[in-house]
Each structure stands twice: as C-alpha cells, then as structure tokens.
Amino acid sequence: MKIIQDDLTGTDVLTLLREHLEDMARHSPPESVHALNPEGLRAPGVTFYSAWDEGRLVGCGAIKQLDDGHGEVKSMRTASGHTRKGVARRVLAFLIAEARERGYRRLSLETGSMVAHEPARKLYESCGFVYCEPFSDYTEDPYSVFMTLDLEAGGK
C-alpha cells in the first residue's frame, strides 16, 4: 500500500469523500456531523492523504493541526470492498507517525458514538487512543465520542 499527500482533485478521492459524508449523515443529525468536505480538507492546517494499492484507492485520512503540539485525525475512511483488510490500521499508523514527525505531543479525534462506529472506536483503542473530554471547538454531544493519544508516552 502506498500512502501519499493528495490534492483532492481525483474523481476516486472525491467519490470516497462523498460516500464518507453521506454515511456520517445517515448516522447523526446535521449538527453532529463533524466530517470535513473537500473544501474543509483543503483548508490551511489540514493535510489530506490517500492510500492506494495496485492503482486502486483503498482509503484516506487527514491531519488537522490544532496547535504546535496537537493534531486531530480527520476523514478516516476505507473504500468499499477493502474493509477488514487492514487499510484503516495502516492509514492510522501513517497518521500517527506523521504527527510524531511534526513534533505533536498529542493526536486526538472525534468519532461517532453509535453502533455503526464501534469498529472505528475499537481500532483507535487498539492503537492506544483513550477516551477524553471534548477538545478544540467541540462540545459534549450524545452522537460523538472523543479520543486522544499521548505521543510522548509512547503511544502506538
């Protein structure tokens, strides 16, 4: 698998992001959907990555810089037909390594609290993320859970 910084112009990438946003909208009311659209992923401070296997898009993820020592995982998504093959774990490992390379002390994320998001929460837990209070501009929301990874403590 090859993970590259992506400019969000490819049809495959835009289709995957549209599917991601539609899926989030199916499971949460509009005010609780925190997924970024392509314009949001092109904003300053956000770096978007796509994952490819033999020329096929298999997943994506992004890092949003919150401050000099804190980043946020955004837009983690595995393409249909590639789930349960380790794509998300490899993308997340890449994002964690990138956060360390940037000198972040902490990497956090928001994900859904519903049953549909349980596999994602289990992945994050298995990589050392722990549940935390809302961070940055987030507030308590019954549709959201917040997790963080202390990169200085040797998190995966």
Buried (B, 14 or more C-beta within 10 A) or exposed (E): BEBEEBEBEEEBBEEBBEEBBEBBEEBBEEEBBBBBBBEBBEEEEBBBBBBBBEEEBBBBBBBBBBEEBBBBBBBBBBBEEBBEBBBBBBBBBBBBEBBBEBEBBBBBBBBBBBEEBEEBBEBBEEBBBEEBEBBEEBEEBEBBBBBBBEBEEEBE
